[in-house]
């Protein structure tokens, strides 16, 4: 048996990727199960999904804590958490990033495959949904399923939901990623500080209990404390404001769901710590002073 | 009241975890700029609760409460009365989604309205139970695909039309009922301000386009809200004590086919379905504007 853990963001299709991979393995005569884990996550928040594949019936139903493979659909996730947690000694990580495996920095040096799935998805699908492209990379990196089975599974699974043409396009995204995937060894040494949990837990709170705003070892809690949650790493595109064209009408300031636009010297300014890149500001700007550009991360 | 009259001070912080392009945070942030710091916010179960109040973190800079799904009306009644007893002037503000208003919360809401409690109730209407994964509600429009009314072989989306909740509230003859859209800032802000200045039970109903549930590009949120108004799918008006006192009429009415374009939840629409939805819009239009569309 081998186990795969997918790290993605809500809406990127981590769950669909896990399911499509299971289907591909099934098409090759294996037993396979897949399931996601999510609580109240919105689109953009980190989520996980799991796939198990075996030659015999699979009885185990738990989450995967010691995966053979870790798949990361969004490279910003490797900055905020140790995706290698529990990965087996000879395990491998497959990451969506434009970097080469040798340039990726993780908590320890491990076998690593990389592919720029976001660019492939944007080019072929026109949307930064990377779940099908990454499947091609998994096939290449692990050699556990053939790319043909992956294509078949995608056409079946995505075709049923989005129509035949979309199914085929997604299969092409997987094939392209398959051909572009690089395999190597990642750098180790990156340190992650385990985040302290804030106590009491919600179960331990007395009925009618209230939380005051306070600075704790686990960070700020209580009223207004979401300000410490930087949502800027959710975005694929970022708004660039042309100050010459900005007339200071404040429409973007009003419409921005994040409240991350402020007015400085009468011109709109974006706080990229929070901007999720929805593009409403660019779409609504009456003078077209805002342009959405692909986010390039260092 | 215009955008430029709004204060810079925010009572709803960035860092919340709503989907990119969600209209709800823009709605509540701008409302809170007007309601101000002397506000107690209550929300039942809805997306807003989840993305702005994940224990122990909170995006609100005012006191905030959460209780069960069905009792927004009861809770804001309690808040309003408790503060009145203490002799403090605060705004008791309840913000529920369409599920928590149209279906689950209607009993407590109707009771609070009938007693004319001194509170403000906001329904942010994204036309389905988005929080739990896009299940149909009484607010879901005709033909829209949701996970419980999928477009398949047997049915093509929801079979019934949207319930007219604002009209139900108007029938309570409360001091103030208004329908709002974030796409019309001036109208939006004036109504929020008026709600703040009115005493007694006030009901604000805001359309809140949902990129995830309606399946459209997150940059189009405001554009779609605007099209909803222009097509008559969403009508903007206000009523005092049951009498309609102000109506916003779009300059040019667009066909409903224009509104549904670009929204995945209507992708399966046939010509007959477009006609059926148009008939519903035209009936509503005639009722409100008193003229043939």
Interface residues (C-beta under 8 A of the other chain):
Chain A: X10 X11 X40 X41 X42 X43 X44 X45 X198 X202 X211 X220 X221 X222 X223 X224 X225 X226 X227 X228 X229 X230 X231 X234 X235 X249 X250 X251 X253 X254 X255 X256 X257 X258 X259 X260 X262 X263 X271 X273 X274 X276 X277 X278 X279 X280 X282 X283 X284 X292
Chain B: X3 X4 X6 X8 X10 X12 X13 X14 X15 X16 X17 X18 X19 X20 X21 X22 X23 X24 X25 X26 X29 X30 X47 X50 X51 X52 X54 X55 X56 X57 X58 X59 X60 X61 X62 X63 X64 X131 X182 X185 X211 X212 X217 X218 X219 X220 X221 X222 X223
